[in-house]
Amino acid sequence: MGARDFDAYLQLDSRFNGTMLHQSLVGAGLNVVVEENLPYDAATRMDFCFILGREPDLESVISNAEEDENPVLERFVGTILYCKSNGKKLVALLVCGLESNDSTAFEIVQRVLGRDCRTMRTIDESNMAKLIVGIVAEEVGNANSYAKDPPSAVPEMCKQLVGLKPKAVLELAEEQSLADLSSMTAEQLLELKALGRISSKKLFDFFGSAL
């Protein structure tokens, strides 16, 4: 299956129905491929995976985790969101049920995604569908996807997941005299905001620029 043969690839294990998410994506005009009733085993320990344009090599990551005698993927009762944009391999990550202070789990997640990722601990299925529609709309340049669900309908916190555009990173870094923001997590940027180093408007523009 080629990278542009579909907009969304949805893997569902036997515990997760996914009907709302699937219908939301199809309703937004996306071509969705679904694999349902997958066995709940080492290869499918996520509730579902959404991949734009490719499938991840999860088995090698799981194998590495087991060799390290730390089967942390067992705790991934949640969601991983992948997307491609701006020539980067993967720019967004969503994990539900993953504690933010679980450094070992995050390290293994990074083996799947690479260095450039953003995390969030919880989001419901309906809001995730909105976020996915926004990301896909940007990726394929389809502004019509916003017709029934404009970016303003996406919860503010969802914007933290969107990969930061290089131009926006450079502009904000220059204006604020900060270090290279492209290496910062959303949590670190929010900490800078709390310290008064970034205004609320700038932070909103920064996160919202990719939507």
Secondary structure, 3 states (H helix, E strand, C coil): CCCCCCCEEEEEECCCCCHHHHHHHHHCCCCEEEEEEECCCCCCCCCEEEECCCCCCHHHHHHHHHHCCCCHHHHCCCEEECCCECCECCCCCCCCCCCCCCHHHHHHHHHHHCCCCCCCCCCCHHHHHHHHHHHHHHHHCCHHHHCCCCHHHCCHHHHHHCCCCHHHHHHHHHHHCCCCHHHCCHHHHHHHHHCCCCCHHHHHHHHHCCC
